[in-house]
């Protein structure tokens, strides 16, 4: 299904920003939020895994029902290493786009990669 991806700072992501290899930071950033209506349309329940794909990359995340009351068709990923996997490196201004990125969301049985594994892939 096609969605619009936005990223945002969250309280949890901000609380653990200095502990990037902790379980708390993993839980705060290895997820996405969607409306309950969109989750039902995709046959998802909280804790299921989804693959989010944009023209810039893809990432597997845990899904949660939005606490922000997101409108239908919007997916939110907290800022961090997981969001960076699906964002452009820059927008021509020296800053990446963080909002309004078209994406595809699909349920998956794939595992969410640990932060350490993503870091290894980036530095290779």
Wavefront OBJ file of the C-alpha trace (Angstrom):
o trace
v 0.000 0.000 0.000
v 1.208 3.534 -0.777
v 1.696 5.996 2.087
v 3.335 9.320 2.849
v 6.308 9.042 5.179
v 7.136 11.679 7.768
v 9.818 11.641 10.436
v 9.646 13.300 13.822
v 11.461 13.690 17.069
v 9.776 11.723 19.820
v 10.159 11.979 23.562
v 11.594 8.451 23.749
v 14.031 8.999 20.884
v 15.220 12.192 22.559
v 15.561 10.594 25.996
v 17.969 7.934 24.735
v 19.814 9.892 22.029
v 23.101 9.632 23.955
v 22.674 5.858 24.385
v 22.482 4.871 20.729
v 23.436 1.217 21.271
v 21.012 0.643 24.155
v 17.866 -1.470 24.064
v 15.879 1.636 24.989
v 17.135 3.556 21.937
v 16.458 0.520 19.734
v 12.865 0.353 20.998
v 12.448 4.114 20.523
v 13.697 4.223 16.916
v 13.156 0.777 15.337
v 9.445 1.418 14.915
v 6.891 3.296 12.899
v 3.475 4.622 13.787
v 0.324 4.398 11.686
v -3.365 5.040 12.142
v -5.411 2.167 13.487
v -7.444 2.253 10.253
v -4.312 1.777 8.104
v -3.077 -1.015 10.357
v -6.383 -2.839 9.951
v -6.286 -2.383 6.162
v -2.859 -4.057 6.095
v -3.846 -6.783 8.568
v -1.385 -5.499 11.179
v -1.393 -5.499 14.938
v 1.006 -3.712 17.308
v 4.430 -5.330 17.282
v 4.122 -6.781 13.772
v 6.972 -6.015 11.408
v 6.657 -4.005 8.232
v 9.026 -3.205 5.399
v 8.954 0.464 4.445
v 10.370 1.193 1.003
v 11.072 4.572 -0.594
v 13.019 5.458 -3.714
v 16.006 5.953 -1.375
v 16.023 2.591 0.433
v 14.058 0.287 2.674
v 13.961 -0.755 6.304
v 12.126 -3.305 8.463
v 10.477 -1.863 11.577
v 8.002 -2.761 14.290
v 4.613 -1.102 13.840
v 2.670 0.739 16.533
v -0.712 2.412 16.590
v -0.131 6.140 16.453
v -0.270 8.042 19.711
v -0.348 11.227 17.612
v -3.661 10.362 15.961
v -2.027 10.356 12.524
v -4.390 10.750 9.588
v -4.998 7.846 7.261
v -2.204 7.411 4.711
v 0.610 8.799 6.892
v 3.438 6.717 8.399
v 5.751 8.276 11.002
v 9.255 7.036 11.830
v 11.168 8.577 14.753
v 14.365 10.318 13.667
v 17.408 8.074 13.925
v 19.417 5.414 12.136
v 16.327 3.500 10.959
v 14.690 6.578 9.433
v 17.969 7.409 7.703
v 17.697 4.161 5.718
v 14.706 5.519 3.770
v 15.563 9.223 3.519
v 17.527 10.983 0.788
v 21.049 12.011 1.774
v 20.181 15.615 0.939
v 17.639 17.758 -0.861
v 19.953 20.148 -2.679
v 19.995 22.430 0.352
v 22.463 20.325 2.323
v 19.678 18.974 4.523
v 17.749 15.743 3.909
v 14.002 15.758 3.342
v 12.282 14.581 6.505
v 8.641 14.910 5.438
v 6.255 14.025 2.619
v 8.186 11.116 1.099
v 6.163 8.570 -0.843
v 6.615 5.042 0.496
v 5.265 1.534 0.274
v 4.404 -0.385 3.454
v 4.043 -4.154 3.548
v 3.840 -6.728 6.309
v 6.937 -8.921 6.588
v 8.361 -11.800 8.610
v 11.873 -10.359 8.256
v 13.742 -9.387 11.411
v 14.415 -5.805 12.417
v 18.182 -5.367 12.170
v 20.037 -4.433 15.344
v 21.644 -0.997 15.344
v 25.138 -2.514 15.349
v 24.406 -4.357 12.098
v 23.186 -1.196 10.382
v 26.308 0.674 11.496
v 28.469 -2.141 10.078
v 26.645 -1.899 6.734
v 27.060 1.875 6.606
v 30.806 1.843 7.259
v 31.569 -0.922 4.760
l 1 2 3 4 5 6 7 8 9 10 11 12 13 14 15 16 17 18 19 20 21 22 23 24 25 26 27 28 29 30 31 32 33 34 35 36 37 38 39 40 41 42 43 44 45 46 47 48 49 50 51 52 53 54 55 56 57 58 59 60 61 62 63 64 65 66 67 68 69 70 71 72 73 74 75 76 77 78 79 80 81 82 83 84 85 86 87 88 89 90 91 92 93 94 95 96 97 98 99 100 101 102 103 104 105 106 107 108 109 110 111 112 113 114 115 116 117 118 119 120 121 122 123 124
